[in-house]
Amino acid sequence: MAFPINSTLLDALVLAIVKKEDTYGYRITQDIRSAIDISESTLYPVLRRLQKDDCLETYDKEYMGRNRRYYKVTSKGENTLNFYIGEWTVHKNKIDSILNTGV
């Protein structure tokens, strides 16, 4: 992608994915990769930061004899996501109004 993804947008993407259903890190990476190129090594610091900021909480669940860490959005995370969605909509509309004037 020609446009860089900043940490706030990455936070919003992670929160949106986890809000749909509790899920684990590798799955979150795969879901985000459908839109942008991201590595697991980039994602895990984002997950830790969102957890530290009380936007995500974790729990472990057994999967094929091993524990898998699942992430769940907290109420603060939902509020943060709603804020990000509102900000994204305003930002997107402003950019679209410029880019689409020549179309």
Secondary structure, 3 states (H helix, E strand, C coil): CCCCCCHHHHHHHHHHHHHHCCEEHHHHHHHHHCCCCCCHHHHHHHHHHHHHCCCEEEEEEEECCEEEEEEEECHHHHHHHHHHHHHHHHHHHHHHHHHHHHC
